[in-house]
Amino acid sequence: MGDKKTREGVVVSDKMTKTRVVLIERVFRHPRYERVVRRTKRLKAHDATNASKTGDRVLIEEARPLSKDKRWQIREILTRVS
């Protein structure tokens, strides 16, 4: 099989146990109008150690389905908020 997808995002919620909501933003040019477009998506990611907090920049990777909404897990914390 191929490599797992990875995305970089910011933790926007840490209210659940072992689950974080991560905001992913992608920026691209519109194919016809050439305008810069920003699209965001909120993904639920598994954090087994509860290490990440709101505001942290994290790297997440795809995982098997862990619950109804969780399909990602946090691989590493890139930058911490102080």
BELRAJO-V654973 format. One record per backbone hydrogen bond with DSSP energy under -0.5 kcal/mol. CO is the residue of the C=O (numbers start at 1). NH is the residue of the N-H. Records with the same first field share a line. If there is no record, write none. Layout:
CO->NH ; NH
//
This chain:
5->62
7->60
9->58
10->23
11->55
13->21
16->19
18->47
20->22 ; 45
21->12 ; 13
22->24 ; 43
23->10
24->41
26->39
28->37
30->34
35->30
37->28
39->26
41->24 ; 43
43->22
44->71 ; 72
45->20
46->74
47->50
53->56
56->11 ; 58
57->78 ; 79
58->9 ; 60
59->75 ; 76
60->7
61->73
69->71
70->66 ; 67
71->63
72->46
73->61 ; 75
76->59 ; 78
79->57
//
